[in-house]
Amino acid sequence: MNSRLRKATHNRGHFPSEQAALKVLYLAVREQITPRASDINHVAARWKEALNQFSLFFEDRLSIR
């Protein structure tokens, strides 16, 4: 996280105010925390594979509609 914050401030150069610097740091942290759409799609594809395996092993416990 420290390297991401350093990169965000280094790429920007100088800031007109402390408020501007805090905003850049806030956006950098938020970018790291929130999942991207590509990450969500990847997880959804993997979940489908897992659900298929669960349906094979636990047919009596799992009802797929």
mmCIF file as gemmi writes it, N, C-alpha and C atoms, coordinates in Angstrom:
data_model
loop_
_atom_site.group_PDB
_atom_site.id
_atom_site.type_symbol
_atom_site.label_atom_id
_atom_site.label_alt_id
_atom_site.label_comp_id
_atom_site.label_asym_id
_atom_site.label_entity_id
_atom_site.label_seq_id
_atom_site.pdbx_PDB_ins_code
_atom_site.Cartn_x
_atom_site.Cartn_y
_atom_site.Cartn_z
_atom_site.occupancy
_atom_site.B_iso_or_equiv
_atom_site.pdbx_formal_charge
_atom_site.auth_seq_id
_atom_site.auth_asym_id
_atom_site.pdbx_PDB_model_num
ATOM 1 N N . MET Axp A 1 ? 0.827 -1.185 0 1 0 ? 1 A 1
ATOM 2 C CA . MET Axp A 1 ? 0 0 0 1 0 ? 1 A 1
ATOM 3 C C . MET Axp A 1 ? 0.877 1.256 0 1 0 ? 1 A 1
ATOM 4 N N . ASN Axp A 2 ? 1.957 1.203 0.747 1 0 ? 2 A 1
ATOM 5 C CA . ASN Axp A 2 ? 2.842 2.362 0.824 1 0 ? 2 A 1
ATOM 6 C C . ASN Axp A 2 ? 3.408 2.709 -0.551 1 0 ? 2 A 1
ATOM 7 N N . SER Axp A 3 ? 3.775 1.695 -1.323 1 0 ? 3 A 1
ATOM 8 C CA . SER Axp A 3 ? 4.342 1.979 -2.64 1 0 ? 3 A 1
ATOM 9 C C . SER Axp A 3 ? 3.299 2.571 -3.578 1 0 ? 3 A 1
ATOM 10 N N . ARG Axp A 4 ? 2.057 2.13 -3.452 1 0 ? 4 A 1
ATOM 11 C CA . ARG Axp A 4 ? 0.979 2.7 -4.287 1 0 ? 4 A 1
ATOM 12 C C . ARG Axp A 4 ? 0.732 4.165 -3.953 1 0 ? 4 A 1
ATOM 13 N N . LEU Axp A 5 ? 0.753 4.482 -2.656 1 0 ? 5 A 1
ATOM 14 C CA . LEU Axp A 5 ? 0.547 5.873 -2.256 1 0 ? 5 A 1
ATOM 15 C C . LEU Axp A 5 ? 1.711 6.751 -2.696 1 0 ? 5 A 1
ATOM 16 N N . ARG Axp A 6 ? 2.924 6.215 -2.572 1 0 ? 6 A 1
ATOM 17 C CA . ARG Axp A 6 ? 4.099 6.962 -3.007 1 0 ? 6 A 1
ATOM 18 C C . ARG Axp A 6 ? 4.046 7.214 -4.511 1 0 ? 6 A 1
ATOM 19 N N . LYS Axp A 7 ? 3.626 6.207 -5.257 1 0 ? 7 A 1
ATOM 20 C CA . LYS Axp A 7 ? 3.526 6.345 -6.713 1 0 ? 7 A 1
ATOM 21 C C . LYS Axp A 7 ? 2.473 7.381 -7.092 1 0 ? 7 A 1
ATOM 22 N N . ALA Axp A 8 ? 1.342 7.369 -6.382 1 0 ? 8 A 1
ATOM 23 C CA . ALA Axp A 8 ? 0.269 8.327 -6.672 1 0 ? 8 A 1
ATOM 24 C C . ALA Axp A 8 ? 0.733 9.759 -6.435 1 0 ? 8 A 1
ATOM 25 N N . THR Axp A 9 ? 1.471 9.989 -5.36 1 0 ? 9 A 1
ATOM 26 C CA . THR Axp A 9 ? 1.936 11.349 -5.074 1 0 ? 9 A 1
ATOM 27 C C . THR Axp A 9 ? 3.109 11.738 -5.963 1 0 ? 9 A 1
ATOM 28 N N . HIS Axp A 10 ? 3.951 10.791 -6.304 1 0 ? 10 A 1
ATOM 29 C CA . HIS Axp A 10 ? 5.108 11.086 -7.164 1 0 ? 10 A 1
ATOM 30 C C . HIS Axp A 10 ? 4.655 11.439 -8.58 1 0 ? 10 A 1
ATOM 31 N N . ASN Axp A 11 ? 3.676 10.706 -9.1 1 0 ? 11 A 1
ATOM 32 C CA . ASN Axp A 11 ? 3.19 10.975 -10.454 1 0 ? 11 A 1
ATOM 33 C C . ASN Axp A 11 ? 2.532 12.349 -10.553 1 0 ? 11 A 1
ATOM 34 N N . ARG Axp A 12 ? 1.946 12.793 -9.486 1 0 ? 12 A 1
ATOM 35 C CA . ARG Axp A 12 ? 1.242 14.075 -9.487 1 0 ? 12 A 1
ATOM 36 C C . ARG Axp A 12 ? 2.207 15.253 -9.399 1 0 ? 12 A 1
ATOM 37 N N . GLY Axp A 13 ? 3.294 15.06 -8.717 1 0 ? 13 A 1
ATOM 38 C CA . GLY Axp A 13 ? 4.259 16.155 -8.592 1 0 ? 13 A 1
ATOM 39 C C . GLY Axp A 13 ? 4.003 16.98 -7.362 1 0 ? 13 A 1
ATOM 40 N N . HIS Axp A 14 ? 3.524 18.209 -7.537 1 0 ? 14 A 1
ATOM 41 C CA . HIS Axp A 14 ? 3.255 19.076 -6.39 1 0 ? 14 A 1
ATOM 42 C C . HIS Axp A 14 ? 1.754 19.312 -6.273 1 0 ? 14 A 1
ATOM 43 N N . PHE Axp A 15 ? 1.329 19.732 -5.099 1 0 ? 15 A 1
ATOM 44 C CA . PHE Axp A 15 ? -0.085 19.938 -4.819 1 0 ? 15 A 1
ATOM 45 C C . PHE Axp A 15 ? -0.309 21.387 -4.391 1 0 ? 15 A 1
ATOM 46 N N . PRO Axp A 16 ? -1.392 21.98 -4.856 1 0 ? 16 A 1
ATOM 47 C CA . PRO Axp A 16 ? -1.655 23.371 -4.481 1 0 ? 16 A 1
ATOM 48 C C . PRO Axp A 16 ? -2.052 23.526 -3.011 1 0 ? 16 A 1
ATOM 49 N N . SER Axp A 17 ? -2.595 22.459 -2.43 1 0 ? 17 A 1
ATOM 50 C CA . SER Axp A 17 ? -2.996 22.533 -1.023 1 0 ? 17 A 1
ATOM 51 C C . SER Axp A 17 ? -2.927 21.149 -0.389 1 0 ? 17 A 1
ATOM 52 N N . GLU Axp A 18 ? -3.009 21.136 0.929 1 0 ? 18 A 1
ATOM 53 C CA . GLU Axp A 18 ? -3.023 19.859 1.646 1 0 ? 18 A 1
ATOM 54 C C . GLU Axp A 18 ? -4.282 19.066 1.295 1 0 ? 18 A 1
ATOM 55 N N . GLN Axp A 19 ? -5.389 19.778 1.073 1 0 ? 19 A 1
ATOM 56 C CA . GLN Axp A 19 ? -6.658 19.145 0.7 1 0 ? 19 A 1
ATOM 57 C C . GLN Axp A 19 ? -6.499 18.371 -0.618 1 0 ? 19 A 1
ATOM 58 N N . ALA Axp A 20 ? -5.779 18.927 -1.577 1 0 ? 20 A 1
ATOM 59 C CA . ALA Axp A 20 ? -5.566 18.267 -2.863 1 0 ? 20 A 1
ATOM 60 C C . ALA Axp A 20 ? -4.733 16.994 -2.688 1 0 ? 20 A 1
ATOM 61 N N . ALA Axp A 21 ? -3.73 17.055 -1.836 1 0 ? 21 A 1
ATOM 62 C CA . ALA Axp A 21 ? -2.89 15.88 -1.581 1 0 ? 21 A 1
ATOM 63 C C . ALA Axp A 21 ? -3.697 14.774 -0.91 1 0 ? 21 A 1
ATOM 64 N N . LEU Axp A 22 ? -4.529 15.145 0.052 1 0 ? 22 A 1
ATOM 65 C CA . LEU Axp A 22 ? -5.368 14.15 0.73 1 0 ? 22 A 1
ATOM 66 C C . LEU Axp A 22 ? -6.361 13.511 -0.229 1 0 ? 22 A 1
ATOM 67 N N . LYS Axp A 23 ? -6.869 14.29 -1.158 1 0 ? 23 A 1
ATOM 68 C CA . LYS Axp A 23 ? -7.814 13.749 -2.135 1 0 ? 23 A 1
ATOM 69 C C . LYS Axp A 23 ? -7.14 12.702 -3.018 1 0 ? 23 A 1
ATOM 70 N N . VAL Axp A 24 ? -5.923 12.98 -3.469 1 0 ? 24 A 1
ATOM 71 C CA . VAL Axp A 24 ? -5.184 12.018 -4.297 1 0 ? 24 A 1
ATOM 72 C C . VAL Axp A 24 ? -4.909 10.742 -3.51 1 0 ? 24 A 1
ATOM 73 N N . LEU Axp A 25 ? -4.519 10.882 -2.248 1 0 ? 25 A 1
ATOM 74 C CA . LEU Axp A 25 ? -4.268 9.701 -1.416 1 0 ? 25 A 1
ATOM 75 C C . LEU Axp A 25 ? -5.554 8.916 -1.168 1 0 ? 25 A 1
ATOM 76 N N . TYR Axp A 26 ? -6.653 9.613 -0.93 1 0 ? 26 A 1
ATOM 77 C CA . TYR Axp A 26 ? -7.948 8.96 -0.719 1 0 ? 26 A 1
ATOM 78 C C . TYR Axp A 26 ? -8.342 8.152 -1.955 1 0 ? 26 A 1
ATOM 79 N N . LEU Axp A 27 ? -8.199 8.748 -3.126 1 0 ? 27 A 1
ATOM 80 C CA . LEU Axp A 27 ? -8.572 8.051 -4.367 1 0 ? 27 A 1
ATOM 81 C C . LEU Axp A 27 ? -7.672 6.845 -4.618 1 0 ? 27 A 1
ATOM 82 N N . ALA Axp A 28 ? -6.395 6.956 -4.263 1 0 ? 28 A 1
ATOM 83 C CA . ALA Axp A 28 ? -5.483 5.825 -4.435 1 0 ? 28 A 1
ATOM 84 C C . ALA Axp A 28 ? -5.865 4.674 -3.518 1 0 ? 28 A 1
ATOM 85 N N . VAL Axp A 29 ? -6.228 4.984 -2.283 1 0 ? 29 A 1
ATOM 86 C CA . VAL Axp A 29 ? -6.65 3.94 -1.338 1 0 ? 29 A 1
ATOM 87 C C . VAL Axp A 29 ? -7.962 3.321 -1.802 1 0 ? 29 A 1
ATOM 88 N N . ARG Axp A 30 ? -8.888 4.158 -2.234 1 0 ? 30 A 1
ATOM 89 C CA . ARG Axp A 30 ? -10.187 3.647 -2.695 1 0 ? 30 A 1
ATOM 90 C C . ARG Axp A 30 ? -10.029 2.73 -3.903 1 0 ? 30 A 1
ATOM 91 N N . GLU Axp A 31 ? -9.1 3.055 -4.772 1 0 ? 31 A 1
ATOM 92 C CA . GLU Axp A 31 ? -8.852 2.213 -5.952 1 0 ? 31 A 1
ATOM 93 C C . GLU Axp A 31 ? -8.339 0.838 -5.545 1 0 ? 31 A 1
ATOM 94 N N . GLN Axp A 32 ? -7.566 0.778 -4.484 1 0 ? 32 A 1
ATOM 95 C CA . GLN Axp A 32 ? -7.04 -0.499 -4.011 1 0 ? 32 A 1
ATOM 96 C C . GLN Axp A 32 ? -8.096 -1.328 -3.296 1 0 ? 32 A 1
ATOM 97 N N . ILE Axp A 33 ? -9.06 -0.676 -2.652 1 0 ? 33 A 1
ATOM 98 C CA . ILE Axp A 33 ? -10.052 -1.388 -1.858 1 0 ? 33 A 1
ATOM 99 C C . ILE Axp A 33 ? -11.192 -1.921 -2.711 1 0 ? 33 A 1
ATOM 100 N N . THR Axp A 34 ? -11.709 -1.118 -3.622 1 0 ? 34 A 1
ATOM 101 C CA . THR Axp A 34 ? -12.876 -1.526 -4.406 1 0 ? 34 A 1
ATOM 102 C C . THR Axp A 34 ? -12.463 -2.488 -5.51 1 0 ? 34 A 1
ATOM 103 N N . PRO Axp A 35 ? -13.215 -3.567 -5.681 1 0 ? 35 A 1
ATOM 104 C CA . PRO Axp A 35 ? -12.882 -4.514 -6.745 1 0 ? 35 A 1
ATOM 105 C C . PRO Axp A 35 ? -13.212 -3.934 -8.113 1 0 ? 35 A 1
ATOM 106 N N . ARG Axp A 36 ? -12.418 -4.283 -9.064 1 0 ? 36 A 1
ATOM 107 C CA . ARG Axp A 36 ? -12.674 -3.851 -10.436 1 0 ? 36 A 1
ATOM 108 C C . ARG Axp A 36 ? -13.67 -4.796 -11.083 1 0 ? 36 A 1
ATOM 109 N N . ALA Axp A 37 ? -14.305 -4.355 -12.153 1 0 ? 37 A 1
ATOM 110 C CA . ALA Axp A 37 ? -15.289 -5.18 -12.846 1 0 ? 37 A 1
ATOM 111 C C . ALA Axp A 37 ? -14.649 -6.448 -13.395 1 0 ? 37 A 1
ATOM 112 N N . SER Axp A 38 ? -13.406 -6.36 -13.854 1 0 ? 38 A 1
ATOM 113 C CA . SER Axp A 38 ? -12.734 -7.547 -14.395 1 0 ? 38 A 1
ATOM 114 C C . SER Axp A 38 ? -12.49 -8.574 -13.297 1 0 ? 38 A 1
ATOM 115 N N . ASP Axp A 39 ? -12.198 -8.112 -12.072 1 0 ? 39 A 1
ATOM 116 C CA . ASP Axp A 39 ? -12 -9.029 -10.955 1 0 ? 39 A 1
ATOM 117 C C . ASP Axp A 39 ? -13.297 -9.738 -10.604 1 0 ? 39 A 1
ATOM 118 N N . ILE Axp A 40 ? -14.398 -9.002 -10.626 1 0 ? 40 A 1
ATOM 119 C CA . ILE Axp A 40 ? -15.703 -9.581 -10.299 1 0 ? 40 A 1
ATOM 120 C C . ILE Axp A 40 ? -16.089 -10.622 -11.334 1 0 ? 40 A 1
ATOM 121 N N . ASN Axp A 41 ? -15.865 -10.339 -12.616 1 0 ? 41 A 1
ATOM 122 C CA . ASN Axp A 41 ? -16.191 -11.303 -13.659 1 0 ? 41 A 1
ATOM 123 C C . ASN Axp A 41 ? -15.356 -12.565 -13.526 1 0 ? 41 A 1
ATOM 124 N N . HIS Axp A 42 ? -14.107 -12.418 -13.138 1 0 ? 42 A 1
ATOM 125 C CA . HIS Axp A 42 ? -13.228 -13.567 -12.956 1 0 ? 42 A 1
ATOM 126 C C . HIS Axp A 42 ? -13.727 -14.445 -11.813 1 0 ? 42 A 1
ATOM 127 N N . VAL Axp A 43 ? -14.143 -13.828 -10.726 1 0 ? 43 A 1
ATOM 128 C CA . VAL Axp A 43 ? -14.655 -14.573 -9.584 1 0 ? 43 A 1
ATOM 129 C C . VAL Axp A 43 ? -15.955 -15.274 -9.96 1 0 ? 43 A 1
ATOM 130 N N . ALA Axp A 44 ? -16.81 -14.61 -10.713 1 0 ? 44 A 1
ATOM 131 C CA . ALA Axp A 44 ? -18.08 -15.218 -11.118 1 0 ? 44 A 1
ATOM 132 C C . ALA Axp A 44 ? -17.841 -16.444 -11.992 1 0 ? 44 A 1
ATOM 133 N N . ALA Axp A 45 ? -16.868 -16.382 -12.879 1 0 ? 45 A 1
ATOM 134 C CA . ALA Axp A 45 ? -16.568 -17.541 -13.723 1 0 ? 45 A 1
ATOM 135 C C . ALA Axp A 45 ? -16.044 -18.694 -12.885 1 0 ? 45 A 1
ATOM 136 N N . ARG Axp A 46 ? -15.202 -18.394 -11.912 1 0 ? 46 A 1
ATOM 137 C CA . ARG Axp A 46 ? -14.678 -19.442 -11.041 1 0 ? 46 A 1
ATOM 138 C C . ARG Axp A 46 ? -15.78 -20.035 -10.156 1 0 ? 46 A 1
ATOM 139 N N . TRP Axp A 47 ? -16.752 -19.213 -9.767 1 0 ? 47 A 1
ATOM 140 C CA . TRP Axp A 47 ? -17.845 -19.703 -8.933 1 0 ? 47 A 1
ATOM 141 C C . TRP Axp A 47 ? -18.682 -20.723 -9.7 1 0 ? 47 A 1
ATOM 142 N N . LYS Axp A 48 ? -18.867 -20.509 -10.994 1 0 ? 48 A 1
ATOM 143 C CA . LYS Axp A 48 ? -19.649 -21.445 -11.796 1 0 ? 48 A 1
ATOM 144 C C . LYS Axp A 48 ? -18.963 -22.814 -11.827 1 0 ? 48 A 1
ATOM 145 N N . GLU Axp A 49 ? -17.637 -22.821 -11.96 1 0 ? 49 A 1
ATOM 146 C CA . GLU Axp A 49 ? -16.894 -24.086 -11.922 1 0 ? 49 A 1
ATOM 147 C C . GLU Axp A 49 ? -17.048 -24.767 -10.571 1 0 ? 49 A 1
ATOM 148 N N . ALA Axp A 50 ? -16.95 -23.996 -9.508 1 0 ? 50 A 1
ATOM 149 C CA . ALA Axp A 50 ? -17.084 -24.562 -8.169 1 0 ? 50 A 1
ATOM 150 C C . ALA Axp A 50 ? -18.491 -25.103 -7.95 1 0 ? 50 A 1
ATOM 151 N N . LEU Axp A 51 ? -19.492 -24.391 -8.405 1 0 ? 51 A 1
ATOM 152 C CA . LEU Axp A 51 ? -20.873 -24.839 -8.247 1 0 ? 51 A 1
ATOM 153 C C . LEU Axp A 51 ? -21.112 -26.151 -8.988 1 0 ? 51 A 1
ATOM 154 N N . ASN Axp A 52 ? -20.511 -26.3 -10.155 1 0 ? 52 A 1
ATOM 155 C CA . ASN Axp A 52 ? -20.637 -27.564 -10.888 1 0 ? 52 A 1
ATOM 156 C C . ASN Axp A 52 ? -20.014 -28.716 -10.11 1 0 ? 52 A 1
ATOM 157 N N . GLN Axp A 53 ? -18.869 -28.487 -9.495 1 0 ? 53 A 1
ATOM 158 C CA . GLN Axp A 53 ? -18.232 -29.53 -8.695 1 0 ? 53 A 1
ATOM 159 C C . GLN Axp A 53 ? -19.064 -29.856 -7.447 1 0 ? 53 A 1
ATOM 160 N N . PHE Axp A 54 ? -19.607 -28.828 -6.807 1 0 ? 54 A 1
ATOM 161 C CA . PHE Axp A 54 ? -20.457 -29.066 -5.636 1 0 ? 54 A 1
ATOM 162 C C . PHE Axp A 54 ? -21.69 -29.882 -6.015 1 0 ? 54 A 1
ATOM 163 N N . SER Axp A 55 ? -22.248 -29.611 -7.174 1 0 ? 55 A 1
ATOM 164 C CA . SER Axp A 55 ? -23.447 -30.343 -7.587 1 0 ? 55 A 1
ATOM 165 C C . SER Axp A 55 ? -23.139 -31.819 -7.828 1 0 ? 55 A 1
ATOM 166 N N . LEU Axp A 56 ? -21.913 -32.143 -8.229 1 0 ? 56 A 1
ATOM 167 C CA . LEU Axp A 56 ? -21.538 -33.54 -8.415 1 0 ? 56 A 1
ATOM 168 C C . LEU Axp A 56 ? -21.356 -34.26 -7.079 1 0 ? 56 A 1
ATOM 169 N N . PHE Axp A 57 ? -20.718 -33.595 -6.134 1 0 ? 57 A 1
ATOM 170 C CA . PHE Axp A 57 ? -20.419 -34.232 -4.852 1 0 ? 57 A 1
ATOM 171 C C . PHE Axp A 57 ? -21.582 -34.204 -3.865 1 0 ? 57 A 1
ATOM 172 N N . PHE Axp A 58 ? -22.391 -33.166 -3.925 1 0 ? 58 A 1
ATOM 173 C CA . PHE Axp A 58 ? -23.459 -32.986 -2.944 1 0 ? 58 A 1
ATOM 174 C C . PHE Axp A 58 ? -24.821 -32.885 -3.625 1 0 ? 58 A 1
ATOM 175 N N . GLU Axp A 59 ? -25.153 -33.829 -4.507 1 0 ? 59 A 1
ATOM 176 C CA . GLU Axp A 59 ? -26.419 -33.732 -5.242 1 0 ? 59 A 1
ATOM 177 C C . GLU Axp A 59 ? -27.628 -33.72 -4.318 1 0 ? 59 A 1
ATOM 178 N N . ASP Axp A 60 ? -27.573 -34.489 -3.22 1 0 ? 60 A 1
ATOM 179 C CA . ASP Axp A 60 ? -28.718 -34.56 -2.336 1 0 ? 60 A 1
ATOM 180 C C . ASP Axp A 60 ? -28.878 -33.284 -1.487 1 0 ? 60 A 1
ATOM 181 N N . ARG Axp A 61 ? -27.828 -32.521 -1.285 1 0 ? 61 A 1
ATOM 182 C CA . ARG Axp A 61 ? -27.901 -31.317 -0.453 1 0 ? 61 A 1
ATOM 183 C C . ARG Axp A 61 ? -28.1 -30.035 -1.239 1 0 ? 61 A 1
ATOM 184 N N . LEU Axp A 62 ? -27.81 -30.059 -2.532 1 0 ? 62 A 1
ATOM 185 C CA . LEU Axp A 62 ? -27.797 -28.847 -3.331 1 0 ? 62 A 1
ATOM 186 C C . LEU Axp A 62 ? -28.904 -28.908 -4.365 1 0 ? 62 A 1
ATOM 187 N N . SER Axp A 63 ? -29.779 -27.923 -4.343 1 0 ? 63 A 1
ATOM 188 C CA . SER Axp A 63 ? -30.834 -27.869 -5.378 1 0 ? 63 A 1
ATOM 189 C C . SER Axp A 63 ? -30.537 -26.685 -6.294 1 0 ? 63 A 1
ATOM 190 N N . ILE Axp A 64 ? -30.248 -26.98 -7.543 1 0 ? 64 A 1
ATOM 191 C CA . ILE Axp A 64 ? -29.938 -25.95 -8.539 1 0 ? 64 A 1
ATOM 192 C C . ILE Axp A 64 ? -31.171 -25.755 -9.386 1 0 ? 64 A 1
ATOM 193 N N . ARG Axp A 65 ? -31.593 -24.513 -9.474 1 0 ? 65 A 1
ATOM 194 C CA . ARG Axp A 65 ? -32.813 -24.224 -10.253 1 0 ? 65 A 1
ATOM 195 C C . ARG Axp A 65 ? -32.461 -23.563 -11.533 1 0 ? 65 A 1
